Amino acid sequence: MKKYTLGSSKESVLEMIPEQSVKKIILGDKNITLVRVTSNFYAFQGYCPHRGAPLYQGSLNHMNEIICPLHQYRFDVRSGEVKAGACPDLETFPTQLTDKGLEISIP
């Protein structure tokens, strides 16, 4: 597993990624969607498994679900589990906010 670090400190990450934001990042050869909910960060595959819509163009709802911009399928950002729609679950990637930045592990 390869570990990537965003930012240089906990404070820099919290400043760089606003609360309730959805961001596209590229780590190695993977497109990742990264979301922040309070001080928690969740990383998962960048595109919906159903029709390939970019999830970083989606939105977060009050139940911590990312909503696909194409067909409004909903996925739990914590587990990747599909909550609405006929679609496989999302691949998720572990994150950890440390004093050195946000670590994201990619297989």
C-alpha positions as CSV (number, residue, x, y, z in Angstrom):
1,M,0.0,0.0,0.0
2,K,1.3,3.5,-0.9
3,K,0.9,6.3,1.5
4,Y,0.5,9.9,0.3
5,T,0.5,13.0,2.5
6,L,-1.4,16.2,1.7
7,G,-0.4,19.4,3.4
8,S,2.5,19.9,5.9
9,S,0.5,20.0,9.1
10,K,-3.0,19.4,10.5
11,E,-3.7,23.2,10.4
12,S,-2.6,23.5,6.7
13,V,-5.0,20.6,5.7
14,L,-7.9,22.1,7.6
15,E,-7.3,25.5,6.0
16,M,-6.8,24.0,2.5
17,I,-9.9,21.8,2.5
18,P,-13.0,23.6,3.8
19,E,-15.7,21.8,5.8
20,Q,-18.4,20.1,3.7
21,S,-16.2,20.3,0.6
22,V,-15.8,17.8,-2.2
23,K,-12.4,17.8,-4.0
24,K,-10.8,15.9,-6.8
25,I,-7.2,14.8,-6.2
26,I,-4.9,12.6,-8.2
27,L,-2.6,10.2,-6.2
28,G,-0.3,8.2,-8.4
29,D,-2.5,7.0,-11.3
30,K,-5.8,7.2,-9.3
31,N,-8.4,9.8,-9.5
32,I,-9.8,10.2,-5.9
33,T,-12.7,12.2,-4.5
34,L,-11.9,13.6,-1.1
35,V,-14.5,15.0,1.3
36,R,-14.3,16.7,4.6
37,V,-17.1,16.4,7.2
38,T,-16.2,18.4,10.3
39,S,-12.6,17.4,11.0
40,N,-13.0,13.9,9.3
41,F,-11.7,13.2,5.8
42,Y,-13.0,10.5,3.5
43,A,-11.4,9.3,0.3
44,F,-13.0,7.1,-2.4
45,Q,-12.9,6.4,-6.1
46,G,-13.3,9.5,-8.3
47,Y,-16.0,8.2,-10.6
48,C,-19.4,6.5,-10.1
49,P,-19.2,2.8,-10.8
50,H,-22.6,3.0,-12.6
51,R,-21.9,5.3,-15.5
52,G,-18.5,6.9,-14.7
53,A,-19.8,10.3,-13.6
54,P,-17.2,12.4,-11.7
55,L,-18.2,12.2,-8.0
56,Y,-16.1,15.3,-7.2
57,Q,-18.9,17.2,-9.1
58,G,-21.4,15.7,-6.7
59,S,-22.7,17.1,-3.5
60,L,-22.8,16.1,0.1
61,N,-26.1,15.8,2.0
62,H,-26.8,16.0,5.7
63,M,-26.5,12.2,6.1
64,N,-22.8,12.2,5.0
65,E,-23.7,10.8,1.5
66,I,-22.1,11.9,-1.7
67,I,-24.7,12.3,-4.4
68,C,-23.7,11.4,-8.0
69,P,-24.3,14.3,-10.3
70,L,-25.6,12.1,-13.1
71,H,-28.4,10.0,-11.6
72,Q,-28.4,11.1,-8.0
73,Y,-27.2,7.8,-6.7
74,R,-26.2,8.2,-3.0
75,F,-23.1,6.6,-1.3
76,D,-22.1,6.7,2.3
77,V,-18.8,8.6,2.4
78,R,-17.6,6.6,5.4
79,S,-18.0,3.1,4.0
80,G,-18.6,3.6,0.2
81,E,-21.9,1.7,0.6
82,V,-24.5,2.5,-2.0
83,K,-27.6,3.9,-0.3
84,A,-29.8,4.7,-3.3
85,G,-29.5,3.3,-6.8
86,A,-28.6,0.1,-8.5
87,C,-24.8,0.3,-8.4
88,P,-21.8,-1.4,-6.7
89,D,-20.3,0.2,-3.6
90,L,-17.4,2.7,-3.9
91,E,-13.8,1.7,-3.3
92,T,-12.7,3.7,-0.3
93,F,-9.2,4.6,0.9
94,P,-8.0,5.0,4.5
95,T,-7.3,8.6,5.7
96,Q,-5.6,9.9,8.8
97,L,-5.1,13.5,9.8
98,T,-1.8,13.8,11.6
99,D,0.5,16.6,12.8
100,K,2.3,16.2,9.5
101,G,-0.8,16.4,7.2
102,L,-3.5,14.2,5.8
103,E,-2.3,10.7,5.0
104,I,-4.2,8.7,2.4
105,S,-3.3,5.1,1.7
106,I,-3.8,3.7,-1.8
107,P,-3.3,0.0,-2.7
